[in-house]
Amino acid sequence: MLKCSFENGNIASLRHVVVDTIVLNSSKSQVLLALRSNQISEGGKWALIGGYVERDETLVQAVKREVLEETGYDTTEPQLFKIIDSPNRPKEDRQNISFIYVCQALKKTGSADWESTQQKWFNFTSLPKSDELAFDHGSALTDWLSTQN
């Protein structure tokens, strides 16, 4: 939560906005997940690629930046899949509002930053177990898969 003070003197706790991205390979048969570093929340678990939206940045710009920073991949134009705005997201004490996007990985032009220790392509038939996935990212993947049939 962010503590903000307003012109009228009121103070409020506000929620963060994040982007999470289902990054697909060219055949759309695999998804790229990152193993979160132990220095960040849900460390040691696999996660969708994403993070906080920065000041003066659009959601699409945030998706492209986060995917490049966390994986080194450029992407196709991201498409909005879903918004998760529940204040009761599992394992999410900051009540982040997540805009979930889908895109395809293109050329790898960089390297991953410190936020993850590994990036791995997973077949949709062999995803990590739900207790190995951070936050509610397993549910997001399940929801996306249900739209593909």
C-alpha positions as a Python dict, from the first residue, in 0.01 Angstrom:
ca = {
    (1, 'M'): (0, 0, 0),
    (2, 'L'): (107, 354, -67),
    (3, 'K'): (48, 620, 196),
    (4, 'C'): (-49, 945, 27),
    (5, 'S'): (-129, 1286, 168),
    (6, 'F'): (-365, 1513, -20),
    (7, 'E'): (-404, 1888, -54),
    (8, 'N'): (-686, 1890, 203),
    (9, 'G'): (-465, 1719, 463),
    (10, 'N'): (-629, 1377, 434),
    (11, 'I'): (-404, 1071, 431),
    (12, 'A'): (-505, 752, 253),
    (13, 'S'): (-358, 411, 175),
    (14, 'L'): (-374, 347, -198),
    (15, 'R'): (-314, 33, -400),
    (16, 'H'): (-28, -34, -644),
    (17, 'V'): (-76, -103, -1015),
    (18, 'V'): (124, -388, -1165),
    (19, 'V'): (145, -563, -1500),
    (20, 'D'): (183, -938, -1529),
    (21, 'T'): (256, -1094, -1865),
    (22, 'I'): (187, -1431, -2021),
    (23, 'V'): (486, -1445, -2256),
    (24, 'L'): (439, -1710, -2526),
    (25, 'N'): (689, -1866, -2765),
    (26, 'S'): (631, -1833, -3141),
    (27, 'S'): (414, -2145, -3160),
    (28, 'K'): (215, -2041, -2851),
    (29, 'S'): (282, -2385, -2703),
    (30, 'Q'): (502, -2265, -2416),
    (31, 'V'): (499, -1988, -2157),
    (32, 'L'): (804, -1814, -2015),
    (33, 'L'): (816, -1801, -1635),
    (34, 'A'): (1075, -1650, -1403),
    (35, 'L'): (1200, -1801, -1077),
    (36, 'R'): (1177, -1509, -834),
    (37, 'S'): (1488, -1408, -642),
    (38, 'N'): (1483, -1471, -267),
    (39, 'Q'): (1530, -1096, -208),
    (40, 'I'): (1172, -1021, -323),
    (41, 'S'): (830, -1138, -210),
    (42, 'E'): (735, -1492, -309),
    (43, 'G'): (1104, -1560, -366),
    (44, 'G'): (1189, -1908, -490),
    (45, 'K'): (860, -1942, -679),
    (46, 'W'): (785, -1932, -1051),
    (47, 'A'): (596, -1628, -1173),
    (48, 'L'): (460, -1449, -1473),
    (49, 'I'): (688, -1174, -1596),
    (50, 'G'): (590, -835, -1457),
    (51, 'G'): (618, -561, -1204),
    (52, 'Y'): (512, -213, -1103),
    (53, 'V'): (399, 49, -1351),
    (54, 'E'): (635, 346, -1325),
    (55, 'R'): (546, 713, -1327),
    (56, 'D'): (484, 856, -1677),
    (57, 'E'): (456, 506, -1827),
    (58, 'T'): (161, 343, -2002),
    (59, 'L'): (61, -14, -1920),
    (60, 'V'): (193, -140, -2255),
    (61, 'Q'): (523, 40, -2200),
    (62, 'A'): (546, -123, -1856),
    (63, 'V'): (486, -469, -2006),
    (64, 'K'): (755, -426, -2269),
    (65, 'R'): (1002, -282, -2015),
    (66, 'E'): (939, -552, -1754),
    (67, 'V'): (968, -838, -2004),
    (68, 'L'): (1293, -694, -2141),
    (69, 'E'): (1436, -630, -1791),
    (70, 'E'): (1339, -968, -1648),
    (71, 'T'): (1406, -1191, -1950),
    (72, 'G'): (1604, -1000, -2213),
    (73, 'Y'): (1331, -1057, -2476),
    (74, 'D'): (1165, -802, -2700),
    (75, 'T'): (797, -881, -2757),
    (76, 'T'): (510, -842, -2996),
    (77, 'E'): (252, -579, -2907),
    (78, 'P'): (94, -693, -2576),
    (79, 'Q'): (-281, -756, -2564),
    (80, 'L'): (-481, -704, -2246),
    (81, 'F'): (-623, -1034, -2121),
    (82, 'K'): (-764, -965, -1775),
    (83, 'I'): (-768, -725, -1482),
    (84, 'I'): (-748, -862, -1129),
    (85, 'D'): (-866, -596, -886),
    (86, 'S'): (-968, -807, -587),
    (87, 'P'): (-826, -661, -264),
    (88, 'N'): (-806, -1021, -137),
    (89, 'R'): (-561, -1167, -386),
    (90, 'P'): (-383, -1470, -238),
    (91, 'K'): (-32, -1408, -102),
    (92, 'E'): (-60, -1039, -197),
    (93, 'D'): (-47, -817, 112),
    (94, 'R'): (-13, -493, -86),
    (95, 'Q'): (-345, -543, -266),
    (96, 'N'): (-185, -488, -607),
    (97, 'I'): (-421, -436, -900),
    (98, 'S'): (-287, -652, -1183),
    (99, 'F'): (-336, -590, -1553),
    (100, 'I'): (-255, -921, -1720),
    (101, 'Y'): (-129, -905, -2076),
    (102, 'V'): (-39, -1168, -2337),
    (103, 'C'): (237, -1132, -2596),
    (104, 'Q'): (492, -1338, -2785),
    (105, 'A'): (865, -1330, -2731),
    (106, 'L'): (1070, -1210, -3024),
    (107, 'K'): (1446, -1174, -3035),
    (108, 'K'): (1649, -1194, -2715),
    (109, 'T'): (1839, -865, -2703),
    (110, 'G'): (1938, -840, -2337),
    (111, 'S'): (1988, -1037, -2019),
    (112, 'A'): (1774, -1083, -1709),
    (113, 'D'): (1809, -854, -1409),
    (114, 'W'): (1852, -953, -1043),
    (115, 'E'): (1480, -1004, -974),
    (116, 'S'): (1489, -1362, -1097),
    (117, 'T'): (1746, -1639, -1075),
    (118, 'Q'): (1620, -1835, -1373),
    (119, 'Q'): (1386, -1799, -1670),
    (120, 'K'): (1239, -2110, -1824),
    (121, 'W'): (999, -2205, -2102),
    (122, 'F'): (723, -2439, -1981),
    (123, 'N'): (486, -2649, -2189),
    (124, 'F'): (129, -2582, -2082),
    (125, 'T'): (98, -2953, -2004),
    (126, 'S'): (386, -2940, -1754),
    (127, 'L'): (352, -2616, -1559),
    (128, 'P'): (491, -2594, -1204),
    (129, 'K'): (256, -2708, -927),
    (130, 'S'): (27, -2442, -780),
    (131, 'D'): (233, -2416, -459),
    (132, 'E'): (544, -2349, -674),
    (133, 'L'): (378, -2049, -843),
    (134, 'A'): (384, -1700, -694),
    (135, 'F'): (73, -1504, -599),
    (136, 'D'): (-231, -1603, -808),
    (137, 'H'): (-35, -1652, -1129),
    (138, 'G'): (-145, -2016, -1158),
    (139, 'S'): (-508, -1902, -1169),
    (140, 'A'): (-425, -1645, -1436),
    (141, 'L'): (-262, -1915, -1650),
    (142, 'T'): (-559, -2149, -1598),
    (143, 'D'): (-800, -1871, -1695),
    (144, 'W'): (-601, -1793, -2010),
    (145, 'L'): (-578, -2160, -2107),
    (146, 'S'): (-956, -2195, -2073),
    (147, 'T'): (-997, -1932, -2348),
    (148, 'Q'): (-777, -2126, -2591),
    (149, 'N'): (-1011, -2420, -2650),
}
